[in-house]
Amino acid sequence: MNIHPFDIIREPWITEKGTKLASAAKYFFRVHSKATKPQIRRAVEETFNVKVLNVNTMNVSGKWKRVRIQAGKTNDWKKAIVTLKPGQKIELT
C-alpha cells in the first residue's frame, strides 16, 4: 500500500494525557486506519524531521450516539503513540 506521508498522519491528537506525555517525548496522532507501524514511523520522520524510537498503535472503536430519535455510530479510527529519541521534540502548537 503506497500512501503519501501527509495522508498517513491525519492530525495530532491533543489531549490532557497527551500533553503530559509530551514531556517524555511521546506524541499522539490520529492516523490512516490501514497504516502500518513502519509507515507511521517513516511519515513522522519525514514530516517533522525527527528520529522515532518506537511506535505503538491502537484501533479505537466508534461510539454509539443518539440525536433525538435517530441513533448512529461515529467512525472507527486508529491512534498512534510515537516515542522520539531523547532530546528531540515536535512543536504542535
MDAnalysis code that builds the backbone (N, CA, C; Angstrom):
import MDAnalysis as mda
import numpy as np

u = mda.Universe.empty(279, n_residues=93, atom_resindex=np.repeat(np.arange(93), 3), trajectory=True)
u.add_TopologyAttr("name", ["N", "CA", "C"] * 93)
u.add_TopologyAttr("resid", np.arange(1, 94))
u.add_TopologyAttr("resname", ["MET", "ASN", "ILE", "HIS", "PRO", "PHE", "ASP", "ILE", "ILE", "ARG", "GLU", "PRO", "TRP", "ILE", "THR", "GLU", "LYS", "GLY", "THR", "LYS", "LEU", "ALA", "SER", "ALA", "ALA", "LYS", "TYR", "PHE", "PHE", "ARG", "VAL", "HIS", "SER", "LYS", "ALA", "THR", "LYS", "PRO", "GLN", "ILE", "ARG", "ARG", "ALA", "VAL", "GLU", "GLU", "THR", "PHE", "ASN", "VAL", "LYS", "VAL", "LEU", "ASN", "VAL", "ASN", "THR", "MET", "ASN", "VAL", "SER", "GLY", "LYS", "TRP", "LYS", "ARG", "VAL", "ARG", "ILE", "GLN", "ALA", "GLY", "LYS", "THR", "ASN", "ASP", "TRP", "LYS", "LYS", "ALA", "ILE", "VAL", "THR", "LEU", "LYS", "PRO", "GLY", "GLN", "LYS", "ILE", "GLU", "LEU", "THR"])
u.atoms.positions = np.array([
    [0.856, -1.175, 0.000],
    [0.000, 0.000, 0.000],
    [0.899, 1.235, 0.000],
    [0.794, 2.043, -1.034],
    [1.575, 3.266, -1.159],
    [0.719, 4.462, -0.772],
    [1.003, 5.030, 0.373],
    [0.263, 6.194, 0.861],
    [1.270, 7.304, 1.113],
    [0.928, 8.515, 0.717],
    [1.786, 9.675, 0.956],
    [1.859, 9.958, 2.458],
    [3.026, 10.394, 2.976],
    [3.150, 10.652, 4.427],
    [2.111, 11.619, 4.985],
    [1.682, 12.585, 4.165],
    [0.677, 13.530, 4.645],
    [-0.703, 12.895, 4.732],
    [-0.916, 11.773, 4.035],
    [-2.190, 11.066, 4.131],
    [-2.197, 10.087, 5.302],
    [-1.023, 9.646, 5.738],
    [-0.942, 8.707, 6.864],
    [-1.274, 9.415, 8.169],
    [-0.652, 10.548, 8.418],
    [-0.904, 11.308, 9.648],
    [-2.086, 12.229, 9.389],
    [-3.220, 11.903, 9.992],
    [-4.420, 12.706, 9.785],
    [-4.350, 14.015, 10.580],
    [-4.038, 13.894, 11.889],
    [-3.955, 15.074, 12.750],
    [-3.278, 14.695, 14.055],
    [-2.643, 15.655, 14.713],
    [-2.144, 15.360, 16.063],
    [-3.332, 15.275, 17.012],
    [-3.281, 14.329, 17.924],
    [-4.377, 14.121, 18.857],
    [-3.969, 14.741, 20.184],
    [-4.429, 15.958, 20.438],
    [-4.018, 16.712, 21.620],
    [-5.047, 16.505, 22.723],
    [-4.606, 15.826, 23.784],
    [-5.455, 15.563, 24.943],
    [-4.678, 15.926, 26.202],
    [-5.344, 15.840, 27.322],
    [-4.683, 16.123, 28.593],
    [-3.569, 15.112, 28.851],
    [-3.848, 13.848, 28.613],
    [-2.841, 12.814, 28.792],
    [-1.693, 12.998, 27.796],
    [-2.024, 13.388, 26.583],
    [-1.006, 13.584, 25.556],
    [-0.063, 14.730, 25.876],
    [-0.570, 15.795, 26.459],
    [0.300, 16.910, 26.812],
    [1.224, 16.551, 27.976],
    [0.760, 15.690, 28.878],
    [1.635, 15.226, 29.960],
    [2.746, 14.349, 29.417],
    [2.426, 13.488, 28.451],
    [3.427, 12.593, 27.887],
    [4.367, 13.287, 26.905],
    [4.015, 14.482, 26.451],
    [4.885, 15.210, 25.522],
    [6.215, 15.555, 26.183],
    [6.217, 15.703, 27.503],
    [7.477, 15.972, 28.200],
    [8.386, 14.739, 28.170],
    [7.810, 13.548, 27.977],
    [8.585, 12.315, 27.862],
    [8.836, 11.962, 26.400],
    [8.637, 12.920, 25.497],
    [8.847, 12.759, 24.052],
    [7.913, 11.715, 23.444],
    [6.660, 11.662, 23.932],
    [5.643, 10.794, 23.351],
    [4.519, 11.669, 22.811],
    [4.122, 11.408, 21.573],
    [3.107, 12.223, 20.913],
    [2.023, 11.329, 20.341],
    [0.769, 11.798, 20.415],
    [-0.374, 11.045, 19.907],
    [-0.756, 11.604, 18.544],
    [-1.080, 10.704, 17.613],
    [-1.544, 11.110, 16.299],
    [-2.741, 10.271, 15.902],
    [-3.662, 10.883, 15.192],
    [-4.752, 10.152, 14.549],
    [-4.234, 9.808, 13.165],
    [-4.208, 8.522, 12.814],
    [-3.568, 8.082, 11.573],
    [-4.557, 7.323, 10.691],
    [-4.140, 7.081, 9.457],
    [-4.933, 6.317, 8.498],
    [-5.178, 4.921, 9.055],
    [-6.380, 4.411, 8.890],
    [-6.730, 3.141, 9.520],
    [-5.979, 1.945, 8.946],
    [-5.452, 2.038, 7.743],
    [-4.716, 0.933, 7.126],
    [-3.195, 1.092, 7.250],
    [-2.726, 2.159, 7.903],
    [-1.294, 2.418, 8.013],
    [-0.633, 1.443, 8.979],
    [0.580, 1.010, 8.636],
    [1.345, 0.111, 9.492],
    [2.333, 0.918, 10.325],
    [2.941, 0.262, 11.316],
    [3.904, 0.951, 12.180],
    [5.101, 1.492, 11.397],
    [5.703, 0.728, 10.470],
    [6.814, 1.293, 9.700],
    [6.404, 2.495, 8.846],
    [5.194, 2.473, 8.303],
    [4.718, 3.604, 7.520],
    [4.510, 4.834, 8.399],
    [3.982, 4.638, 9.598],
    [3.773, 5.756, 10.520],
    [5.117, 6.326, 10.945],
    [6.085, 5.460, 11.247],
    [7.430, 5.902, 11.625],
    [8.043, 6.771, 10.521],
    [7.977, 6.282, 9.287],
    [8.564, 7.000, 8.161],
    [7.858, 8.340, 7.929],
    [6.531, 8.351, 8.067],
    [5.767, 9.581, 7.864],
    [6.112, 10.645, 8.902],
    [6.241, 10.241, 10.179],
    [6.585, 11.201, 11.235],
    [8.007, 11.720, 11.036],
    [8.938, 10.826, 10.696],
    [10.319, 11.251, 10.480],
    [10.437, 12.220, 9.314],
    [9.713, 11.965, 8.224],
    [9.781, 12.845, 7.055],
    [9.068, 14.171, 7.300],
    [7.937, 14.124, 7.989],
    [7.139, 15.327, 8.183],
    [7.755, 16.289, 9.194],
    [8.248, 15.762, 10.324],
    [8.715, 16.618, 11.414],
    [10.235, 16.643, 11.565],
    [10.984, 15.930, 10.723],
    [12.456, 15.888, 10.773],
    [12.976, 15.493, 12.154],
    [12.467, 14.375, 12.669],
    [12.893, 13.836, 13.959],
    [13.206, 12.353, 13.782],
    [13.833, 11.755, 14.781],
    [14.103, 10.319, 14.782],
    [13.127, 9.635, 15.737],
    [12.438, 8.622, 15.239],
    [11.429, 7.912, 16.023],
    [12.061, 6.680, 16.657],
    [11.822, 6.514, 17.942],
    [12.342, 5.374, 18.683],
    [11.353, 4.208, 18.665],
    [10.056, 4.510, 18.845],
    [9.060, 3.464, 18.970],
    [7.706, 3.979, 18.501],
    [6.881, 3.074, 17.951],
    [5.521, 3.411, 17.540],
    [4.568, 2.363, 18.120],
    [3.581, 2.810, 18.864],
    [2.516, 1.940, 19.366],
    [1.219, 2.385, 18.716],
    [0.401, 1.430, 18.287],
    [-0.866, 1.772, 17.647],
    [-2.018, 1.072, 18.342],
    [-3.198, 1.644, 18.184],
    [-4.416, 1.008, 18.694],
    [-5.591, 1.442, 17.831],
    [-6.507, 0.516, 17.631],
    [-7.734, 0.812, 16.910],
    [-8.791, 1.229, 17.921],
    [-9.383, 2.400, 17.682],
    [-10.387, 2.943, 18.584],
    [-11.753, 2.729, 17.946],
    [-12.638, 2.059, 18.653],
    [-13.980, 1.808, 18.141],
    [-14.819, 3.071, 18.216],
    [-15.694, 3.224, 17.232],
    [-16.614, 4.348, 17.240],
    [-17.645, 4.184, 18.348],
    [-18.173, 5.301, 18.811],
    [-19.149, 5.266, 19.897],
    [-20.561, 5.411, 19.340],
    [-21.500, 4.791, 20.035],
    [-22.896, 4.952, 19.661],
    [-23.390, 6.282, 20.198],
    [-23.969, 7.086, 19.323],
    [-24.513, 8.391, 19.686],
    [-25.988, 8.421, 19.303],
    [-26.688, 9.347, 19.911],
    [-28.099, 9.471, 19.614],
    [-28.439, 10.932, 19.460],
    [-29.088, 11.279, 18.361],
    [-29.566, 12.633, 18.133],
    [-31.072, 12.551, 17.979],
    [-31.760, 13.059, 18.950],
    [-33.224, 12.955, 19.036],
    [-33.645, 11.496, 18.950],
    [-34.309, 11.115, 17.886],
    [-34.813, 9.748, 17.761],
    [-33.786, 8.840, 17.091],
    [-33.002, 9.410, 16.210],
    [-32.115, 8.602, 15.380],
    [-30.806, 8.261, 16.096],
    [-30.485, 6.973, 16.109],
    [-29.229, 6.516, 16.709],
    [-28.231, 6.263, 15.594],
    [-26.955, 6.469, 15.887],
    [-25.912, 6.237, 14.896],
    [-24.592, 5.999, 15.587],
    [-23.613, 5.622, 14.805],
    [-22.302, 5.298, 15.348],
    [-21.252, 6.191, 14.694],
    [-20.324, 6.734, 15.488],
    [-19.230, 7.502, 14.922],
    [-18.230, 6.539, 14.298],
    [-17.364, 7.056, 13.466],
    [-16.422, 6.211, 12.734],
    [-15.357, 5.604, 13.646],
    [-14.904, 4.398, 13.288],
    [-13.747, 3.793, 13.939],
    [-12.503, 4.510, 13.426],
    [-11.445, 4.584, 14.259],
    [-10.223, 5.249, 13.829],
    [-9.030, 4.618, 14.510],
    [-7.844, 4.991, 14.056],
    [-6.608, 4.415, 14.575],
    [-5.770, 5.507, 15.225],
    [-5.248, 5.187, 16.407],
    [-4.409, 6.130, 17.161],
    [-2.995, 5.577, 17.222],
    [-2.005, 6.463, 17.064],
    [-0.601, 6.060, 17.154],
    [0.071, 6.887, 18.235],
    [0.835, 6.210, 19.093],
    [1.652, 6.884, 20.094],
    [3.099, 6.752, 19.626],
    [3.705, 7.877, 19.300],
    [5.054, 7.898, 18.732],
    [6.030, 8.376, 19.795],
    [7.054, 7.573, 20.079],
    [8.095, 7.934, 21.033],
    [9.322, 8.372, 20.258],
    [9.824, 9.560, 20.576],
    [11.001, 10.100, 19.895],
    [12.266, 9.778, 20.671],
    [13.396, 9.881, 19.996],
    [14.674, 9.687, 20.668],
    [14.889, 10.816, 21.667],
    [15.636, 10.574, 22.755],
    [15.839, 11.602, 23.787],
    [16.443, 12.883, 23.210],
    [15.918, 14.004, 23.684],
    [16.427, 15.300, 23.255],
    [15.685, 15.883, 22.059],
    [14.761, 15.145, 21.449],
    [14.020, 15.653, 20.310],
    [12.572, 15.920, 20.708],
    [11.957, 16.880, 20.002],
    [10.560, 17.187, 20.285],
    [9.890, 17.746, 19.043],
    [8.565, 17.723, 19.062],
    [7.756, 18.224, 17.968],
    [6.952, 19.403, 18.494],
    [6.967, 20.518, 17.759],
    [6.171, 21.689, 18.127],
    [4.818, 21.567, 17.445],
    [3.780, 21.272, 18.213],
    [2.450, 21.110, 17.661],
    [1.593, 22.359, 17.796],
    [1.970, 23.281, 18.622],
    [1.157, 24.482, 18.810],
    [1.676, 25.652, 18.020],
])
